[in-house]
Amino acid sequence: MLLRVPEPYDFHLSTVRFRDFGSDGATVWHEGGLHRVISGREVRIEPAEGGVRVEPGGPEAEREVGRLLGLPFDLESFRAWVSNEAMLGRFTRALAGFRPTLNPRPFEALVVAITTQQISLRAAAAIRGRFVQRFGVRHEVAWEFPDRERVARARVNEITAIGFSQKKAAYVIGLARSDLDFGVLETLPDDDVIAALVALPGLGRWTADWFLARHLARPEAWPAGDLGVRKAVAAFYADGRPLTIKEVRAMGERFAPFQNLSAQFLLAGLRMAG
């Protein structure tokens, strides 16, 4: 199945995070393509003329892969807007084929966020990989990410045994057992999504902001509390002066109504500059 992706699109550039930050086994870079288990079937995603080839295909694979590859983002409007932003516009043009990826599943997106709290992305991926292998289902290359029902039956000591802290293990199980309705959550305004998430133990504003940004693809999501975003804003807009979360949050107005894509390209620009 050919899934079309609007041009310009560079599959290799856009999927760099799955190589540079390590894999937890749920989305795996393998021999030039990505592997992921969707509805019980392992799917391979590889570049093709006009987009990507998805095998085996089907409606569910098309929906999930489309979200994974960031199709909900309106990059055409963003590029038109950012042409008036000297700094951001410069490396947006240099990254012309870059389309930020998304985590297509809400429970997985929140577990990923919990595991990355206060540790590096690579360390978090390694720890989460043991979680995926312990509670997920193995396929040929990738593992199916553990479902919410399976995790809800787990005990805290089962998860701490594979490298989670006591608190993070409790947070993940608490999330799985909560009455949070992801279908309803998707329909709520940004502020209501944040309120619903931060009401749960272990889910703070940083987690809520990234859920809005990298799962729901909300245009105005602005992860001001993220250290990488703060460093990028400081480097490009404050001559390297350290900025507080409050200062970075206020600077988000500069990038309205494209705060989310601005954050994604600022992070990519910082990595490119570094």
Secondary structure, DSSP 4 states (H G I P E B T S, - for coil): -EEE-PSS--HHHHTTHHHHT---SSEEEETTEEEEEETTEEEEEEEETTEEEEES--HHHHHHHHHHTTTTS-HHHHHHHHTT-HHHHHHHHHTTT--------HHHHHHHHHHTTTS-HHHHHHHHHHHHHHHSEE-SS-EEPPPHHHHHT--HHHHHTTT--HHHHHHHHHHHHS---HHHHTTS-HHHHHHHHHTSTT--HHHHHHHHHHTS--TT---TT-HHHHHHHHHHHSTT----HHHHHHHGGGGTT-HHHHHHHHHHHHHHH-
